């Protein structure tokens, strides 16, 4: 990739290979941010099987699909001098949007 002022620049692409999980770049200094986001998603996509047709995988599955659809499964982060160029308070989170314990695979290039 092109360099700016002699610094080598690239991008890291991370892709989450799961239909009910997502990647988010959010504040990493205060864990209350992620708690508040989880509470928000619980309000807009509640675990209430009466609301959904797709219930075969459990009460948390369709709300997890909705939450994943509202977030991202892929993020691209600039890499400068072999370091991800995130903001001072930013972190990358793999958020399993389902309550049941699942393993979300991630592919980074």
N, C-alpha and C positions, 0 to 999 in steps of 0.2 A: 504494500500500500504506500501511497505517497507520504513523504515526511514533511514536517513543518519545523523550520528552524533546526534541521539536522536531527530531529527526534523521530525514531521509527514508530509508526502508528499502524495499528491493526484493529480488528474487531473480534470479539469472542461472541459466538452465537450459541445460545443454550436453548435446547428444545426439550420440553417435557413430554414423554411418550405415554401419557395416561389421559383418559377421557374425563376423569373427574378430579384432576389436580391441575394446578397452574403455577406459573412463575410470576412473582411480583417483585418489583424494586420498590422498597419502602424504607422508612426510617428504621434504623437498627439500634438507636440509643435508648429508646423507651419501649419496653415490651407492651405497654398499654395501647400502643398504636395498633399492633396486630390483634389484640383482644377487642378493641373497638371495631376494627374491620370485620372480625368474625361475628361480633354482635350485630353489626349492620347487615351482613349477608344472611344471618339467621332471621332477621325481620323481613327482608325482601324475598327470600326463598326458604320459607319455613319447612320443617320436617313434619308434614301433615299429609299422609298418603291419600286423604280424601281429595286433595287438590290436583293429583297427577294420575295419568293413565299408566305410566311406566313405574311400576312398583315391584317388579319381580326380584330385583336385587336388594330390596330393603328400603326402609323409610328415608334413609339418608342419601340414596343414590340419585334420584332425580333432582333434588335440591343441589347436590354436588355438581351435576351437569350444568345447571343454571348458573351457579357461581363460577364454574370454569369458563362458561361462555362469556361472562361479563369481565373476565380478567384476561390473562394471556397464557399461551402455551409456549411462546418463544420470546426471548429477549436478546437484544444485541447490545453489547457493552464495548465501548472503545477501550483499546489496550494501548497504552503509551509506555514505551521503555519496559516492556514485559510485565506491566501492572495494569489491572483493570482500573479505568479512570472513573470510578464512582464518586459521587459527592461525599463530603465529610460525614454525613449522617445516613448514608444509603447502604443498604444491604440487599442481597438477592435471596428471596425466600421461595422455597418450593412448598406450596400450600396444598396439602391434600384437602380438598373441599368436602370429602366424605368423612363421616365420624368413624366408620369402621377402619381398622388398621389395614392399610394397603401399602404396597411399595410402588412408588412412582419412579420409573426409570427416566434418566435425563441424559441427553447427548450434547456434549459441548465440543465445538470446533473452533 
